[in-house]
Amino acid sequence: MSLSQRDAFESELRRSILRFVIESLSDGQINQLVKHYELLCKWNQRFNLTRITGPREAATLNYAESLYGARFIAQANTMLDIGSGAGFPAIPIAVALPQLAVTVLEANQKKSLFLTEAKFELPLPNVKVMNARLEDVDSSEYDVLTCRAIDRAETMLPSVISGLTDGQRLMLYCAQELVDKLLSQFYAEFNVEPYKIPESEGRLIAIFSRN
């Protein structure tokens, strides 16, 4: 990565944080996110981690969107990110909330190796990387479950929602259409709090919990 690309990303990230009215991050936290972006671009040359790599697009769509969700779970102690992929929203949230114990769940071995390198390079002692499938993990022990982009969301998420325990929440980054489909199955049992993501026409954060 060129120095100009790195500097462009850092500038865009700082501007995105201001536009999204995200709680200020320290220079050290900004540096951690820049380091993650550098690793992501490096790994993306060999493995398809994400299609979003341009400095401005990545700063807004990947990092600022992820950071925006931190405000809704700031009081949680533990978080499980389902299908973390390149680390969104888990890595930005773990940077913003160092007191939060974050487990990143990724079934793909190459992606889990990337996440492991990111954990140690940034470094993020509050992050644990788990290379496993969701059905092999006891998710009931986490305060918050998060999910931003997983394959077969419409078929996988109903079991995640139905398995929520009292007091547990699912924070889902998605479109309203998916929320409507999920609520049509669980309208009597579950409550959903929708929050529009800034600068997005159709994306929102939906927090599911038992009534």
TIMAR-580236 format. One record per residue (C-alpha): residue in three letters; residue number from 1; z negated, y, x negated. Coordinates in nm, 2 decimals, m for minus. Each point is the difference from the previous one (the first is absolute). Layout:
N
(rec 'ALA', NUM, (Z, Y, X)),
...
***
This chain:
211
(rec 'MET', 1, (0.00, 0.00, 0.00)),
(rec 'SER', 2, (0.09, 0.35, m0.13)),
(rec 'LEU', 3, (m0.26, 0.27, m0.04)),
(rec 'SER', 4, (0.19, 0.21, 0.25)),
(rec 'GLN', 5, (m0.02, m0.27, 0.27)),
(rec 'ARG', 6, (m0.37, m0.05, m0.06)),
(rec 'ASP', 7, (m0.07, 0.38, 0.02)),
(rec 'ALA', 8, (0.22, 0.02, 0.31)),
(rec 'PHE', 9, (m0.20, m0.27, 0.17)),
(rec 'GLU', 10, (m0.34, 0.16, m0.09)),
(rec 'SER', 11, (0.12, 0.34, 0.13)),
(rec 'GLU', 12, (0.13, m0.16, 0.33)),
(rec 'LEU', 13, (m0.33, m0.20, 0.04)),
(rec 'ARG', 14, (m0.21, 0.31, m0.04)),
(rec 'ARG', 15, (0.21, 0.19, 0.25)),
(rec 'SER', 16, (m0.01, m0.30, 0.25)),
(rec 'ILE', 17, (m0.37, m0.02, m0.02)),
(rec 'LEU', 18, (m0.02, 0.37, 0.09)),
(rec 'ARG', 19, (0.25, m0.03, 0.29)),
(rec 'PHE', 20, (m0.18, m0.31, 0.14)),
(rec 'VAL', 21, (m0.34, 0.18, m0.03)),
(rec 'ILE', 22, (m0.14, m0.29, m0.20)),
(rec 'GLU', 23, (m0.33, 0.05, m0.16)),
(rec 'SER', 24, (0.04, 0.12, m0.35)),
(rec 'LEU', 25, (0.03, m0.26, m0.28)),
(rec 'SER', 26, (m0.12, 0.06, m0.35)),
(rec 'ASP', 27, (0.24, 0.02, m0.29)),
(rec 'GLY', 28, (m0.11, m0.35, m0.10)),
(rec 'GLN', 29, (0.09, m0.14, 0.34)),
(rec 'ILE', 30, (0.34, 0.17, 0.00)),
(rec 'ASN', 31, (0.06, m0.15, m0.34)),
(rec 'GLN', 32, (m0.08, m0.35, 0.14)),
(rec 'LEU', 33, (0.25, 0.05, 0.27)),
(rec 'VAL', 34, (0.26, 0.12, m0.25)),
(rec 'LYS', 35, (m0.07, m0.30, m0.21)),
(rec 'HIS', 36, (0.05, m0.23, 0.30)),
(rec 'TYR', 37, (0.34, 0.17, 0.07)),
(rec 'GLU', 38, (0.10, m0.05, m0.37)),
(rec 'LEU', 39, (m0.08, m0.37, 0.02)),
(rec 'LEU', 40, (0.17, m0.03, 0.33)),
(rec 'CYS', 41, (0.33, 0.15, m0.13)),
(rec 'LYS', 42, (m0.02, m0.22, m0.31)),
(rec 'TRP', 43, (m0.06, m0.33, 0.20)),
(rec 'ASN', 44, (0.26, 0.10, 0.26)),
(rec 'GLN', 45, (0.27, m0.03, m0.26)),
(rec 'ARG', 46, (m0.06, m0.37, m0.01)),
(rec 'PHE', 47, (m0.15, m0.08, 0.34)),
(rec 'ASN', 48, (0.06, 0.15, 0.34)),
(rec 'LEU', 49, (m0.34, 0.15, 0.08)),
(rec 'THR', 50, (0.12, 0.30, 0.20)),
(rec 'ARG', 51, (0.32, 0.19, 0.09)),
(rec 'ILE', 52, (m0.18, 0.33, m0.02)),
(rec 'THR', 53, (m0.02, 0.12, m0.37)),
(rec 'GLY', 54, (0.13, 0.36, 0.00)),
(rec 'PRO', 55, (m0.28, 0.24, m0.09)),
(rec 'ARG', 56, (0.00, 0.20, 0.32)),
(rec 'GLU', 57, (0.05, m0.28, 0.24)),
(rec 'ALA', 58, (m0.25, m0.23, m0.18)),
(rec 'ALA', 59, (m0.27, 0.28, m0.01)),
(rec 'THR', 60, (0.03, 0.07, 0.37)),
(rec 'LEU', 61, (0.09, m0.34, 0.16)),
(rec 'ASN', 62, (m0.20, m0.24, m0.22)),
(rec 'TYR', 63, (m0.29, 0.20, m0.15)),
(rec 'ALA', 64, (m0.08, 0.28, 0.24)),
(rec 'GLU', 65, (0.04, m0.22, 0.31)),
(rec 'SER', 66, (m0.24, m0.25, m0.16)),
(rec 'LEU', 67, (m0.25, 0.26, m0.10)),
(rec 'TYR', 68, (0.01, 0.15, 0.35)),
(rec 'GLY', 69, (m0.16, m0.32, 0.14)),
(rec 'ALA', 70, (m0.30, 0.03, m0.23)),
(rec 'ARG', 71, (m0.16, 0.26, 0.23)),
(rec 'PHE', 72, (m0.03, m0.25, 0.28)),
(rec 'ILE', 73, (m0.19, m0.27, m0.20)),
(rec 'ALA', 74, (m0.21, 0.21, m0.24)),
(rec 'GLN', 75, (m0.32, m0.15, 0.13)),
(rec 'ALA', 76, (0.11, m0.36, m0.05)),
(rec 'ASN', 77, (m0.13, m0.22, m0.28)),
(rec 'THR', 78, (0.27, m0.26, m0.02)),
(rec 'MET', 79, (0.37, m0.01, 0.07)),
(rec 'LEU', 80, (0.27, m0.27, 0.00)),
(rec 'ASP', 81, (0.36, 0.11, m0.03)),
(rec 'ILE', 82, (0.23, m0.26, 0.15)),
(rec 'GLY', 83, (0.33, m0.05, m0.17)),
(rec 'SER', 84, (m0.06, 0.28, m0.25)),
(rec 'GLY', 85, (0.34, m0.03, m0.18)),
(rec 'ALA', 86, (0.02, 0.28, m0.25)),
(rec 'GLY', 87, (m0.35, 0.11, 0.09)),
(rec 'PHE', 88, (0.03, 0.22, 0.31)),
(rec 'PRO', 89, (m0.22, 0.11, 0.15)),
(rec 'ALA', 90, (m0.26, m0.19, m0.21)),
(rec 'ILE', 91, (0.04, 0.16, m0.35)),
(rec 'PRO', 92, (0.00, 0.37, 0.11)),
(rec 'ILE', 93, (m0.29, m0.07, 0.24)),
(rec 'ALA', 94, (m0.19, m0.17, m0.28)),
(rec 'VAL', 95, (0.06, 0.30, m0.23)),
(rec 'ALA', 96, (m0.11, 0.24, 0.27)),
(rec 'LEU', 97, (m0.31, m0.20, 0.10)),
(rec 'PRO', 98, (m0.14, m0.16, m0.32)),
(rec 'GLN', 99, (m0.32, m0.10, 0.19)),
(rec 'LEU', 100, (0.22, m0.23, 0.23)),
(rec 'ALA', 101, (0.04, m0.36, m0.11)),
(rec 'VAL', 102, (0.37, m0.07, 0.06)),
(rec 'THR', 103, (0.16, m0.34, 0.01)),
(rec 'VAL', 104, (0.38, m0.01, m0.02)),
(rec 'LEU', 105, (0.15, m0.31, 0.15)),
(rec 'GLU', 106, (0.34, m0.09, m0.11)),
(rec 'ALA', 107, (0.17, m0.35, 0.04)),
(rec 'ASN', 108, (0.29, 0.08, m0.23)),
(rec 'GLN', 109, (m0.10, m0.09, m0.36)),
(rec 'LYS', 110, (0.22, 0.26, m0.18)),
(rec 'LYS', 111, (m0.14, 0.28, 0.22)),
(rec 'SER', 112, (m0.36, m0.13, m0.05)),
(rec 'LEU', 113, (0.06, 0.01, m0.38)),
(rec 'PHE', 114, (0.11, 0.36, 0.03)),
(rec 'LEU', 115, (m0.31, 0.09, 0.20)),
(rec 'THR', 116, (m0.21, m0.17, m0.26)),
(rec 'GLU', 117, (0.15, 0.20, m0.28)),
(rec 'ALA', 118, (m0.05, 0.32, 0.20)),
(rec 'LYS', 119, (m0.36, m0.09, 0.06)),
(rec 'PHE', 120, (m0.07, m0.02, m0.37)),
(rec 'GLU', 121, (0.24, 0.27, m0.12)),
(rec 'LEU', 122, (m0.12, 0.28, 0.23)),
(rec 'PRO', 123, (m0.29, m0.14, m0.01)),
(rec 'LEU', 124, (m0.15, m0.08, 0.34)),
(rec 'PRO', 125, (m0.32, m0.19, m0.02)),
(rec 'ASN', 126, (m0.04, 0.02, 0.38)),
(rec 'VAL', 127, (0.32, m0.20, 0.05)),
(rec 'LYS', 128, (0.03, m0.38, 0.03)),
(rec 'VAL', 129, (0.34, m0.17, 0.01)),
(rec 'MET', 130, (0.04, m0.31, 0.21)),
(rec 'ASN', 131, (0.32, m0.21, m0.03)),
(rec 'ALA', 132, (m0.02, m0.18, 0.33)),
(rec 'ARG', 133, (0.13, m0.02, 0.36)),
(rec 'LEU', 134, (m0.19, 0.17, 0.28)),
(rec 'GLU', 135, (m0.07, m0.33, 0.18)),
(rec 'ASP', 136, (m0.19, m0.12, m0.31)),
(rec 'VAL', 137, (m0.24, 0.29, m0.01)),
(rec 'ASP', 138, (m0.31, 0.07, 0.20)),
(rec 'SER', 139, (0.07, 0.36, 0.11)),
(rec 'SER', 140, (m0.31, 0.03, 0.21)),
(rec 'GLU', 141, (m0.21, 0.11, m0.30)),
(rec 'TYR', 142, (0.18, 0.33, m0.04)),
(rec 'ASP', 143, (m0.08, 0.33, 0.18)),
(rec 'VAL', 144, (0.36, 0.11, 0.02)),
(rec 'LEU', 145, (0.33, m0.18, m0.01)),
(rec 'THR', 146, (0.31, 0.20, m0.09)),
(rec 'CYS', 147, (0.37, m0.08, 0.03)),
(rec 'ARG', 148, (0.30, 0.22, m0.08)),
(rec 'ALA', 149, (0.31, m0.21, m0.03)),
(rec 'ILE', 150, (0.00, m0.37, 0.05)),
(rec 'ASP', 151, (0.28, m0.24, 0.10)),
(rec 'ARG', 152, (m0.01, m0.14, 0.35)),
(rec 'ALA', 153, (m0.26, 0.26, 0.11)),
(rec 'GLU', 154, (0.05, m0.07, 0.37)),
(rec 'THR', 155, (m0.08, m0.36, m0.05)),
(rec 'MET', 156, (m0.28, 0.03, m0.26)),
(rec 'LEU', 157, (m0.20, 0.29, 0.12)),
(rec 'PRO', 158, (m0.11, m0.14, 0.34)),
(rec 'SER', 159, (m0.21, m0.26, m0.17)),
(rec 'VAL', 160, (m0.15, 0.26, m0.23)),
(rec 'ILE', 161, (m0.09, 0.22, 0.30)),
(rec 'SER', 162, (m0.14, m0.29, 0.20)),
(rec 'GLY', 163, (m0.21, m0.10, m0.29)),
(rec 'LEU', 164, (m0.17, 0.34, m0.04)),
(rec 'THR', 165, (m0.38, m0.02, 0.02)),
(rec 'ASP', 166, (m0.23, 0.26, 0.17)),
(rec 'GLY', 167, (m0.01, 0.31, m0.22)),
(rec 'GLN', 168, (0.30, m0.11, m0.20)),
(rec 'ARG', 169, (0.32, 0.21, 0.00)),
(rec 'LEU', 170, (0.37, m0.04, m0.08)),
(rec 'MET', 171, (0.17, 0.31, m0.13)),
(rec 'LEU', 172, (0.37, m0.05, 0.05)),
(rec 'TYR', 173, (0.28, 0.23, m0.14)),
(rec 'CYS', 174, (0.29, m0.05, 0.24)),
(rec 'ALA', 175, (0.22, 0.15, 0.28)),
(rec 'GLN', 176, (m0.11, 0.05, 0.36)),
(rec 'GLU', 177, (0.23, m0.27, 0.11)),
(rec 'LEU', 178, (m0.21, m0.27, m0.18)),
(rec 'VAL', 179, (m0.32, 0.14, 0.13)),
(rec 'ASP', 180, (0.13, m0.02, 0.35)),
(rec 'LYS', 181, (0.11, m0.36, m0.04)),
(rec 'LEU', 182, (m0.34, m0.10, m0.15)),
(rec 'LEU', 183, (m0.20, 0.19, 0.27)),
(rec 'SER', 184, (0.20, m0.18, 0.27)),
(rec 'GLN', 185, (m0.16, m0.32, m0.11)),
(rec 'PHE', 186, (m0.36, 0.14, m0.06)),
(rec 'TYR', 187, (m0.03, 0.29, 0.24)),
(rec 'ALA', 188, (m0.33, m0.12, 0.16)),
(rec 'GLU', 189, (m0.18, m0.11, m0.32)),
(rec 'PHE', 190, (0.09, 0.25, m0.26)),
(rec 'ASN', 191, (m0.01, 0.38, m0.05)),
(rec 'VAL', 192, (0.26, 0.18, m0.21)),
(rec 'GLU', 193, (m0.03, 0.35, m0.16)),
(rec 'PRO', 194, (0.34, 0.14, m0.10)),
(rec 'TYR', 195, (0.03, 0.27, m0.27)),
(rec 'LYS', 196, (0.34, 0.15, m0.07)),
(rec 'ILE', 197, (0.10, 0.00, m0.37)),
(rec 'PRO', 198, (0.09, 0.35, m0.11)),
(rec 'GLU', 199, (0.37, 0.08, m0.06)),
(rec 'SER', 200, (0.09, m0.33, 0.18)),
(rec 'GLU', 201, (0.19, 0.00, 0.33)),
(rec 'GLY', 202, (m0.08, m0.36, 0.10)),
(rec 'ARG', 203, (m0.26, m0.14, m0.24)),
(rec 'LEU', 204, (m0.38, m0.01, 0.08)),
(rec 'ILE', 205, (m0.32, m0.15, m0.10)),
(rec 'ALA', 206, (m0.15, m0.22, 0.28)),
(rec 'ILE', 207, (m0.35, m0.12, m0.03)),
(rec 'PHE', 208, (m0.08, m0.31, 0.21)),
(rec 'SER', 209, (m0.35, m0.11, 0.09)),
(rec 'ARG', 210, (m0.17, m0.20, 0.27)),
(rec 'ASN', 211, (m0.11, 0.18, 0.32)),
***
